[in-house]
Every structure is written in C-alpha cells, then in structure tokens.
Amino acid sequence: MDWVILFIGSVCEVGWLVGMKYADGFTRLWPSVVMVFFMAASVGCLGIAVKTIPAGTAYAAWTGASIAAATLVGVYLFNEPATALRLGSIGFIMLGIVGLRLGGVDP
C-alpha cells in the first residue's frame, strides 16, 4: 500500500509542477493555491511512504516517477519535444524504479 501512496505523491508532484506553470510566477491566485495544495500532498505522501519503504529508495522512486510523468505531461500539455532519446531515457528511469521495487530493498 505504501508504494501506491508513493505513486500518488508522484502524481501530486506533477500537479504542483503544472500548477506552477499556470500560476505564472505566483501572479495568478487559483493556480498558485492548487500548486501549494499539490506540493503539500506530494510531500505528505512521501512522508507516509518512508515509514515502511527505505528513505533513499522512496525518494529515488518518488522523484523518478515524477520526472517521467512531468516529462510526459510537458509533451502533452506544453508541446515539449518528444524525441526518441528523451522518451527512451524516461523508460530507463521507469526500469530503475521497477528494479528498486523488485530488488528486495524493502524491510
């Protein structure tokens, strides 16, 4: 269950990144509020997950999944480039997360 919470935290991290883009340097109120909400939720989920997942593993998986998801969201929402190298690199990040999960590092 803690891995699910960690994944939710990664999704929330992407939420605050998108909110940051729309907040336009904190000049727009509601996108800024949404961003702060997702920031708190993201870190809160990480805090719950590290109760049972080793901190280094949880942080690596949390940031890795967030990086991958943020890149894909950027491609979809903000027309960022979707080159083969970029998408392949995301694949390697995801393989690393799977390796951490399956590698027996959980207590």
N, CA, C and O atoms as CSV, one atom per row, in Angstrom:
chain,resi,resn,atom,element,x,y,z
A,1,MET,N,N,0.822,-1.203,0.000
A,1,MET,CA,C,0.000,0.000,0.000
A,1,MET,C,C,0.862,1.262,0.000
A,1,MET,O,O,0.491,2.273,-0.597
A,2,ASP,N,N,2.019,1.200,0.674
A,2,ASP,CA,C,2.871,2.384,0.724
A,2,ASP,C,C,3.434,2.751,-0.646
A,2,ASP,O,O,3.688,3.925,-0.917
A,3,TRP,N,N,3.631,1.749,-1.515
A,3,TRP,CA,C,4.071,2.046,-2.883
A,3,TRP,C,C,2.974,2.777,-3.659
A,3,TRP,O,O,3.271,3.628,-4.497
A,4,VAL,N,N,1.734,2.456,-3.389
A,4,VAL,CA,C,0.620,3.162,-4.033
A,4,VAL,C,C,0.593,4.608,-3.547
A,4,VAL,O,O,0.410,5.527,-4.345
A,5,ILE,N,N,0.773,4.813,-2.255
A,5,ILE,CA,C,0.804,6.163,-1.698
A,5,ILE,C,C,1.975,6.948,-2.282
A,5,ILE,O,O,1.849,8.137,-2.577
A,6,LEU,N,N,3.104,6.282,-2.446
A,6,LEU,CA,C,4.261,6.934,-3.048
A,6,LEU,C,C,3.966,7.349,-4.485
A,6,LEU,O,O,4.355,8.436,-4.912
A,7,PHE,N,N,3.280,6.485,-5.230
A,7,PHE,CA,C,2.895,6.812,-6.604
A,7,PHE,C,C,1.931,7.999,-6.624
A,7,PHE,O,O,2.056,8.884,-7.471
A,8,ILE,N,N,0.986,8.021,-5.710
A,8,ILE,CA,C,0.051,9.153,-5.621
A,8,ILE,C,C,0.821,10.441,-5.342
A,8,ILE,O,O,0.503,11.495,-5.893
A,9,GLY,N,N,1.836,10.347,-4.482
A,9,GLY,CA,C,2.683,11.504,-4.206
A,9,GLY,C,C,3.403,12.001,-5.447
A,9,GLY,O,O,3.560,13.207,-5.636
A,10,SER,N,N,3.841,11.079,-6.293
A,10,SER,CA,C,4.498,11.475,-7.550
A,10,SER,C,C,3.513,12.176,-8.479
A,10,SER,O,O,3.865,13.152,-9.140
A,11,VAL,N,N,2.286,11.679,-8.527
A,11,VAL,CA,C,1.256,12.327,-9.345
A,11,VAL,C,C,0.979,13.734,-8.807
A,11,VAL,O,O,0.820,14.682,-9.577
A,12,CYS,N,N,0.924,13.857,-7.490
A,12,CYS,CA,C,0.714,15.180,-6.888
A,12,CYS,C,C,1.872,16.120,-7.204
A,12,CYS,O,O,1.672,17.322,-7.378
A,13,GLU,N,N,3.071,15.575,-7.277
A,13,GLU,CA,C,4.217,16.417,-7.623
A,13,GLU,C,C,4.072,16.979,-9.042
A,13,GLU,O,O,4.408,18.134,-9.301
A,14,VAL,N,N,3.579,16.164,-9.930
A,14,VAL,CA,C,3.314,16.646,-11.291
A,14,VAL,C,C,2.218,17.710,-11.251
A,14,VAL,O,O,2.267,18.688,-11.996
A,15,GLY,N,N,1.228,17.511,-10.375
A,15,GLY,CA,C,0.167,18.508,-10.224
A,15,GLY,C,C,0.708,19.861,-9.811
A,15,GLY,O,O,0.262,20.891,-10.317
A,16,TRP,N,N,1.673,19.869,-8.886
A,16,TRP,CA,C,2.193,21.186,-8.494
A,16,TRP,C,C,3.072,21.785,-9.573
A,16,TRP,O,O,3.155,23.007,-9.697
A,17,LEU,N,N,3.724,20.952,-10.350
A,17,LEU,CA,C,4.522,21.481,-11.449
A,17,LEU,C,C,3.631,22.140,-12.509
A,17,LEU,O,O,3.943,23.222,-13.005
A,18,VAL,N,N,2.540,21.488,-12.843
A,18,VAL,CA,C,1.590,22.073,-13.802
A,18,VAL,C,C,0.980,23.342,-13.212
A,18,VAL,O,O,0.831,24.349,-13.904
A,19,GLY,N,N,0.629,23.284,-11.927
A,19,GLY,CA,C,0.110,24.481,-11.260
A,19,GLY,C,C,1.102,25.628,-11.297
A,19,GLY,O,O,0.720,26.786,-11.463
A,20,MET,N,N,2.390,25.299,-11.139
A,20,MET,CA,C,3.423,26.330,-11.180
A,20,MET,C,C,3.473,26.991,-12.556
A,20,MET,O,O,3.629,28.207,-12.670
A,21,LYS,N,N,3.340,26.184,-13.578
A,21,LYS,CA,C,3.353,26.728,-14.946
A,21,LYS,C,C,2.191,27.706,-15.136
A,21,LYS,O,O,2.371,28.784,-15.703
A,22,TYR,N,N,1.006,27.332,-14.664
A,22,TYR,CA,C,-0.173,28.179,-14.821
A,22,TYR,C,C,-0.227,29.326,-13.817
A,22,TYR,O,O,-0.921,30.314,-14.058
A,23,ALA,N,N,0.489,29.220,-12.698
A,23,ALA,CA,C,0.482,30.286,-11.698
A,23,ALA,C,C,1.231,31.524,-12.176
A,23,ALA,O,O,1.055,32.616,-11.637
A,24,ASP,N,N,2.060,31.343,-13.184
A,24,ASP,CA,C,2.768,32.470,-13.800
A,24,ASP,C,C,3.523,33.283,-12.753
A,24,ASP,O,O,3.305,34.484,-12.598
A,25,GLY,N,N,4.414,32.600,-12.040
A,25,GLY,CA,C,5.220,33.287,-11.038
A,25,GLY,C,C,4.417,33.783,-9.852
A,25,GLY,O,O,4.700,34.854,-9.315
A,26,PHE,N,N,3.430,33.024,-9.441
A,26,PHE,CA,C,2.546,33.353,-8.315
A,26,PHE,C,C,1.718,34.619,-8.569
A,26,PHE,O,O,1.275,35.273,-7.626
A,27,THR,N,N,1.514,34.955,-9.829
A,27,THR,CA,C,0.711,36.147,-10.131
A,27,THR,C,C,-0.760,35.805,-10.333
A,27,THR,O,O,-1.596,36.704,-10.418
A,28,ARG,N,N,-1.086,34.520,-10.412
A,28,ARG,CA,C,-2.481,34.088,-10.563
A,28,ARG,C,C,-2.855,33.294,-9.318
A,28,ARG,O,O,-2.198,32.309,-8.981
A,29,LEU,N,N,-3.908,33.725,-8.639
A,29,LEU,CA,C,-4.261,33.187,-7.319
A,29,LEU,C,C,-4.601,31.699,-7.345
A,29,LEU,O,O,-3.955,30.917,-6.647
A,30,TRP,N,N,-5.588,31.290,-8.126
A,30,TRP,CA,C,-6.072,29.916,-8.020
A,30,TRP,C,C,-5.059,28.883,-8.489
A,30,TRP,O,O,-4.933,27.840,-7.848
A,31,PRO,N,N,-4.338,29.118,-9.564
A,31,PRO,CA,C,-3.280,28.156,-9.889
A,31,PRO,C,C,-2.213,28.077,-8.783
A,31,PRO,O,O,-1.640,27.014,-8.548
A,32,SER,N,N,-1.953,29.197,-8.113
A,32,SER,CA,C,-0.994,29.194,-7.004
A,32,SER,C,C,-1.515,28.381,-5.829
A,32,SER,O,O,-0.757,27.647,-5.195
A,33,VAL,N,N,-2.805,28.507,-5.536
A,33,VAL,CA,C,-3.419,27.731,-4.451
A,33,VAL,C,C,-3.361,26.242,-4.772
A,33,VAL,O,O,-3.018,25.426,-3.917
A,34,VAL,N,N,-3.697,25.901,-6.006
A,34,VAL,CA,C,-3.650,24.495,-6.430
A,34,VAL,C,C,-2.229,23.962,-6.316
A,34,VAL,O,O,-2.012,22.841,-5.857
A,35,MET,N,N,-1.274,24.765,-6.732
A,35,MET,CA,C,0.121,24.356,-6.658
A,35,MET,C,C,0.550,24.056,-5.219
A,35,MET,O,O,1.177,23.029,-4.960
A,36,VAL,N,N,0.219,24.933,-4.300
A,36,VAL,CA,C,0.589,24.737,-2.894
A,36,VAL,C,C,-0.100,23.489,-2.326
A,36,VAL,O,O,0.511,22.730,-1.574
A,37,PHE,N,N,-1.356,23.282,-2.682
A,37,PHE,CA,C,-2.066,22.082,-2.237
A,37,PHE,C,C,-1.336,20.824,-2.691
A,37,PHE,O,O,-1.078,19.927,-1.888
A,38,PHE,N,N,-1.003,20.760,-3.987
A,38,PHE,CA,C,-0.332,19.574,-4.511
A,38,PHE,C,C,1.074,19.402,-3.945
A,38,PHE,O,O,1.541,18.275,-3.779
A,39,MET,N,N,1.749,20.505,-3.650
A,39,MET,CA,C,3.069,20.405,-3.016
A,39,MET,C,C,2.951,19.718,-1.654
A,39,MET,O,O,3.706,18.796,-1.345
A,40,ALA,N,N,2.010,20.170,-0.863
A,40,ALA,CA,C,1.819,19.594,0.467
A,40,ALA,C,C,1.401,18.135,0.377
A,40,ALA,O,O,1.891,17.300,1.138
A,41,ALA,N,N,0.507,17.823,-0.540
A,41,ALA,CA,C,0.055,16.439,-0.700
A,41,ALA,C,C,1.197,15.547,-1.148
A,41,ALA,O,O,1.317,14.413,-0.683
A,42,SER,N,N,2.031,16.040,-2.036
A,42,SER,CA,C,3.153,15.258,-2.544
A,42,SER,C,C,4.140,14.904,-1.436
A,42,SER,O,O,4.520,13.744,-1.277
A,43,VAL,N,N,4.546,15.903,-0.683
A,43,VAL,CA,C,5.490,15.668,0.407
A,43,VAL,C,C,4.835,14.839,1.512
A,43,VAL,O,O,5.498,14.012,2.137
A,44,GLY,N,N,3.559,15.048,1.753
A,44,GLY,CA,C,2.843,14.244,2.744
A,44,GLY,C,C,2.824,12.770,2.378
A,44,GLY,O,O,3.027,11.907,3.232
A,45,CYS,N,N,2.580,12.485,1.105
A,45,CYS,CA,C,2.595,11.080,0.657
A,45,CYS,C,C,3.983,10.472,0.811
A,45,CYS,O,O,4.116,9.319,1.222
A,46,LEU,N,N,5.014,11.239,0.484
A,46,LEU,CA,C,6.381,10.739,0.677
A,46,LEU,C,C,6.633,10.448,2.152
A,46,LEU,O,O,7.241,9.434,2.496
A,47,GLY,N,N,6.167,11.335,3.017
A,47,GLY,CA,C,6.346,11.130,4.456
A,47,GLY,C,C,5.671,9.867,4.961
A,47,GLY,O,O,6.209,9.176,5.826
A,48,ILE,N,N,4.507,9.564,4.429
A,48,ILE,CA,C,3.814,8.327,4.816
A,48,ILE,C,C,4.576,7.113,4.291
A,48,ILE,O,O,4.737,6.118,4.999
A,49,ALA,N,N,5.039,7.201,3.054
A,49,ALA,CA,C,5.700,6.057,2.422
A,49,ALA,C,C,7.003,5.680,3.117
A,49,ALA,O,O,7.341,4.499,3.197
A,50,VAL,N,N,7.743,6.677,3.622
A,50,VAL,CA,C,9.040,6.354,4.225
A,50,VAL,C,C,8.909,5.682,5.592
A,50,VAL,O,O,9.913,5.318,6.204
A,51,LYS,N,N,7.691,5.520,6.064
A,51,LYS,CA,C,7.504,4.750,7.295
A,51,LYS,C,C,7.884,3.292,7.085
A,51,LYS,O,O,8.378,2.639,8.005
A,52,THR,N,N,7.656,2.775,5.874
A,52,THR,CA,C,7.951,1.364,5.607
A,52,THR,C,C,8.912,1.143,4.447
A,52,THR,O,O,9.525,0.079,4.358
A,53,ILE,N,N,9.057,2.111,3.565
A,53,ILE,CA,C,9.992,1.996,2.447
A,53,ILE,C,C,11.265,2.741,2.848
A,53,ILE,O,O,11.177,3.855,3.363
A,54,PRO,N,N,12.443,2.157,2.628
A,54,PRO,CA,C,13.671,2.880,2.968
A,54,PRO,C,C,13.698,4.263,2.311
A,54,PRO,O,O,13.296,4.419,1.158
A,55,ALA,N,N,14.171,5.253,3.051
A,55,ALA,CA,C,14.097,6.646,2.604
A,55,ALA,C,C,14.752,6.862,1.244
A,55,ALA,O,O,14.170,7.527,0.388
A,56,GLY,N,N,15.931,6.324,1.026
A,56,GLY,CA,C,16.618,6.504,-0.248
A,56,GLY,C,C,15.848,5.890,-1.403
A,56,GLY,O,O,15.760,6.473,-2.483
A,57,THR,N,N,15.296,4.722,-1.172
A,57,THR,CA,C,14.502,4.049,-2.200
A,57,THR,C,C,13.237,4.838,-2.486
A,57,THR,O,O,12.883,5.054,-3.645
A,58,ALA,N,N,12.556,5.268,-1.435
A,58,ALA,CA,C,11.318,6.029,-1.613
A,58,ALA,C,C,11.582,7.334,-2.357
A,58,ALA,O,O,10.834,7.702,-3.262
A,59,TYR,N,N,12.640,8.025,-1.975
A,59,TYR,CA,C,12.938,9.305,-2.611
A,59,TYR,C,C,13.313,9.114,-4.078
A,59,TYR,O,O,12.877,9.880,-4.937
A,60,ALA,N,N,14.114,8.102,-4.362
A,60,ALA,CA,C,14.501,7.830,-5.751
A,60,ALA,C,C,13.280,7.475,-6.600
A,60,ALA,O,O,13.141,7.964,-7.721
A,61,ALA,N,N,12.406,6.635,-6.075
A,61,ALA,CA,C,11.207,6.246,-6.818
A,61,ALA,C,C,10.262,7.428,-6.979
A,61,ALA,O,O,9.682,7.616,-8.049
A,62,TRP,N,N,10.103,8.223,-5.933
A,62,TRP,CA,C,9.216,9.393,-5.951
A,62,TRP,C,C,9.677,10.414,-6.981
A,62,TRP,O,O,8.883,10.883,-7.797
A,63,THR,N,N,10.955,10.754,-6.943
A,63,THR,CA,C,11.458,11.733,-7.895
A,63,THR,C,C,11.520,11.160,-9.309
A,63,THR,O,O,11.214,11.859,-10.275
A,64,GLY,N,N,11.912,9.899,-9.436
A,64,GLY,CA,C,11.996,9.293,-10.762
A,64,GLY,C,C,10.648,9.231,-11.451
A,64,GLY,O,O,10.522,9.597,-12.620
A,65,ALA,N,N,9.645,8.769,-10.730
A,65,ALA,CA,C,8.299,8.705,-11.308
A,65,ALA,C,C,7.787,10.102,-11.623
A,65,ALA,O,O,7.106,10.307,-12.628
A,66,SER,N,N,8.114,11.056,-10.772
A,66,SER,CA,C,7.694,12.442,-11.013
A,66,SER,C,C,8.366,13.016,-12.253
A,66,SER,O,O,7.726,13.704,-13.047
A,67,ILE,N,N,9.650,12.734,-12.418
A,67,ILE,CA,C,10.378,13.213,-13.590
A,67,ILE,C,C,9.762,12.640,-14.857
A,67,ILE,O,O,9.514,13.363,-15.822
A,68,ALA,N,N,9.520,11.350,-14.844
A,68,ALA,CA,C,8.953,10.690,-16.025
A,68,ALA,C,C,7.569,11.249,-16.338
A,68,ALA,O,O,7.277,11.582,-17.486
A,69,ALA,N,N,6.729,11.350,-15.329
A,69,ALA,CA,C,5.369,11.841,-15.550
A,69,ALA,C,C,5.374,13.307,-15.961
A,69,ALA,O,O,4.606,13.706,-16.836
A,70,ALA,N,N,6.228,14.112,-15.340
A,70,ALA,CA,C,6.286,15.535,-15.691
A,70,ALA,C,C,6.749,15.724,-17.133
A,70,ALA,O,O,6.271,16.620,-17.829
A,71,THR,N,N,7.662,14.895,-17.570
A,71,THR,CA,C,8.122,14.985,-18.951
A,71,THR,C,C,6.993,14.646,-19.915
A,71,THR,O,O,6.794,15.337,-20.913
A,72,LEU,N,N,6.257,13.583,-19.615
A,72,LEU,CA,C,5.145,13.194,-20.486
A,72,LEU,C,C,4.035,14.243,-20.493
A,72,LEU,O,O,3.450,14.528,-21.538
A,73,VAL,N,N,3.749,14.813,-19.331
A,73,VAL,CA,C,2.743,15.877,-19.248
A,73,VAL,C,C,3.216,17.107,-20.024
A,73,VAL,O,O,2.423,17.762,-20.701
A,74,GLY,N,N,4.503,17.415,-19.923
A,74,GLY,CA,C,5.050,18.541,-20.676
A,74,GLY,C,C,4.924,18.344,-22.171
A,74,GLY,O,O,4.627,19.287,-22.904
A,75,VAL,N,N,5.148,17.125,-22.625
A,75,VAL,CA,C,4.988,16.819,-24.049
A,75,VAL,C,C,3.530,17.012,-24.457
A,75,VAL,O,O,3.241,17.593,-25.503
A,76,TYR,N,N,2.632,16.528,-23.638
A,76,TYR,CA,C,1.205,16.573,-23.969
A,76,TYR,C,C,0.607,17.977,-23.830
A,76,TYR,O,O,-0.083,18.449,-24.733
A,77,LEU,N,N,0.871,18.640,-22.704
A,77,LEU,CA,C,0.226,19.935,-22.436
A,77,LEU,C,C,0.966,21.132,-23.011
A,77,LEU,O,O,0.346,22.103,-23.445
A,78,PHE,N,N,2.304,21.063,-23.012
A,78,PHE,CA,C,3.092,22.249,-23.331
A,78,PHE,C,C,3.920,22.107,-24.608
A,78,PHE,O,O,4.806,22.918,-24.877
A,79,ASN,N,N,3.624,21.078,-25.382
A,79,ASN,CA,C,4.291,20.856,-26.666
A,79,ASN,C,C,5.813,20.790,-26.557
A,79,ASN,O,O,6.527,21.267,-27.440
A,80,GLU,N,N,6.303,20.195,-25.470
A,80,GLU,CA,C,7.735,19.986,-25.336
A,80,GLU,C,C,8.155,18.856,-26.273
A,80,GLU,O,O,7.320,18.032,-26.647
A,81,PRO,N,N,9.425,18.800,-26.659
A,81,PRO,CA,C,9.858,17.786,-27.623
A,81,PRO,C,C,9.719,16.364,-27.085
A,81,PRO,O,O,9.944,16.103,-25.903
A,82,ALA,N,N,9.344,15.459,-27.979
A,82,ALA,CA,C,9.197,14.039,-27.633
A,82,ALA,C,C,10.155,13.228,-28.497
A,82,ALA,O,O,9.728,12.408,-29.310
A,83,THR,N,N,11.438,13.461,-28.316
A,83,THR,CA,C,12.434,12.751,-29.107
A,83,THR,C,C,12.600,11.324,-28.597
A,83,THR,O,O,12.247,11.009,-27.461
A,84,ALA,N,N,13.135,10.480,-29.446
A,84,ALA,CA,C,13.360,9.086,-29.065
A,84,ALA,C,C,14.313,8.993,-27.878
A,84,ALA,O,O,14.105,8.171,-26.985
A,85,LEU,N,N,15.343,9.814,-27.854
A,85,LEU,CA,C,16.297,9.792,-26.735
A,85,LEU,C,C,15.613,10.190,-25.435
A,85,LEU,O,O,15.836,9.580,-24.389
A,86,ARG,N,N,14.796,11.199,-25.515
A,86,ARG,CA,C,14.085,11.676,-24.314
A,86,ARG,C,C,13.127,10.606,-23.786
A,86,ARG,O,O,13.117,10.317,-22.590
A,87,LEU,N,N,12.336,10.028,-24.665
A,87,LEU,CA,C,11.380,9.004,-24.239
A,87,LEU,C,C,12.093,7.728,-23.796
A,87,LEU,O,O,11.659,7.066,-22.854
A,88,GLY,N,N,13.176,7.388,-24.469
A,88,GLY,CA,C,13.967,6.225,-24.046
A,88,GLY,C,C,14.570,6.426,-22.667
A,88,GLY,O,O,14.633,5.489,-21.871
A,89,SER,N,N,15.008,7.633,-22.385
A,89,SER,CA,C,15.564,7.943,-21.066
A,89,SER,C,C,14.513,7.802,-19.975
A,89,SER,O,O,14.808,7.333,-18.876
A,90,ILE,N,N,13.288,8.208,-20.281
A,90,ILE,CA,C,12.192,8.015,-19.333
A,90,ILE,C,C,11.987,6.524,-19.075
A,90,ILE,O,O,11.742,6.108,-17.943
A,91,GLY,N,N,12.090,5.732,-20.128
A,91,GLY,CA,C,11.980,4.277,-19.971
A,91,GLY,C,C,13.027,3.735,-19.020
A,91,GLY,O,O,12.732,2.859,-18.206
A,92,PHE,N,N,14.255,4.247,-19.112
A,92,PHE,CA,C,15.309,3.794,-18.200
A,92,PHE,C,C,15.014,4.210,-16.757
A,92,PHE,O,O,15.283,3.456,-15.822
A,93,ILE,N,N,14.466,5.398,-16.583
A,93,ILE,CA,C,14.082,5.827,-15.229
A,93,ILE,C,C,13.040,4.865,-14.662
A,93,ILE,O,O,13.138,4.438,-13.511
A,94,MET,N,N,12.048,4.531,-15.475
A,94,MET,CA,C,10.999,3.625,-15.010
A,94,MET,C,C,11.563,2.232,-14.714
A,94,MET,O,O,11.152,1.592,-13.746
A,95,LEU,N,N,12.493,1.763,-15.533
A,95,LEU,CA,C,13.147,0.477,-15.244
A,95,LEU,C,C,13.884,0.524,-13.911
A,95,LEU,O,O,13.880,-0.448,-13.157
A,96,GLY,N,N,14.514,1.656,-13.627
A,96,GLY,CA,C,15.199,1.810,-12.346
A,96,GLY,C,C,14.237,1.740,-11.174
A,96,GLY,O,O,14.554,1.146,-10.144
A,97,ILE,N,N,13.075,2.338,-11.322
A,97,ILE,CA,C,12.066,2.287,-10.252
A,97,ILE,C,C,11.575,0.866,-10.059
A,97,ILE,O,O,11.443,0.399,-8.927
A,98,VAL,N,N,11.304,0.177,-11.154
A,98,VAL,CA,C,10.880,-1.226,-11.058
A,98,VAL,C,C,11.976,-2.053,-10.389
A,98,VAL,O,O,11.693,-2.912,-9.554
A,99,GLY,N,N,13.221,-1.790,-10.761
A,99,GLY,CA,C,14.332,-2.505,-10.138
A,99,GLY,C,C,14.413,-2.264,-8.640
A,99,GLY,O,O,14.684,-3.188,-7.874
A,100,LEU,N,N,14.180,-1.022,-8.216
A,100,LEU,CA,C,14.181,-0.722,-6.780
A,100,LEU,C,C,13.057,-1.466,-6.070
A,100,LEU,O,O,13.232,-1.973,-4.962
A,101,ARG,N,N,11.905,-1.523,-6.723
A,101,ARG,CA,C,10.754,-2.179,-6.111
A,101,ARG,C,C,10.945,-3.688,-6.026
A,101,ARG,O,O,10.617,-4.305,-5.013
A,102,LEU,N,N,11.471,-4.273,-7.084
A,102,LEU,CA,C,11.616,-5.734,-7.133
A,102,LEU,C,C,12.944,-6.214,-6.556
A,102,LEU,O,O,13.132,-7.413,-6.349
A,103,GLY,N,N,13.852,-5.301,-6.298
A,103,GLY,CA,C,15.196,-5.677,-5.865
A,103,GLY,C,C,15.321,-6.136,-4.431
A,103,GLY,O,O,16.428,-6.414,-3.969
A,104,GLY,N,N,14.223,-6.223,-3.722
A,104,GLY,CA,C,14.272,-6.737,-2.361
A,104,GLY,C,C,14.831,-5.760,-1.349
A,104,GLY,O,O,15.387,-6.189,-0.339
A,105,VAL,N,N,14.705,-4.463,-1.581
A,105,VAL,CA,C,15.238,-3.497,-0.632
A,105,VAL,C,C,14.250,-3.158,0.464
A,105,VAL,O,O,14.605,-2.495,1.438
A,106,ASP,N,N,13.009,-3.607,0.317
A,106,ASP,CA,C,12.020,-3.346,1.380
A,106,ASP,C,C,12.364,-4.166,2.606
A,106,ASP,O,O,12.880,-5.278,2.491
A,107,PRO,N,N,12.077,-3.616,3.792
A,107,PRO,CA,C,12.372,-4.386,5.021
A,107,PRO,C,C,11.482,-5.608,5.153
A,107,PRO,O,O,11.601,-6.357,6.123
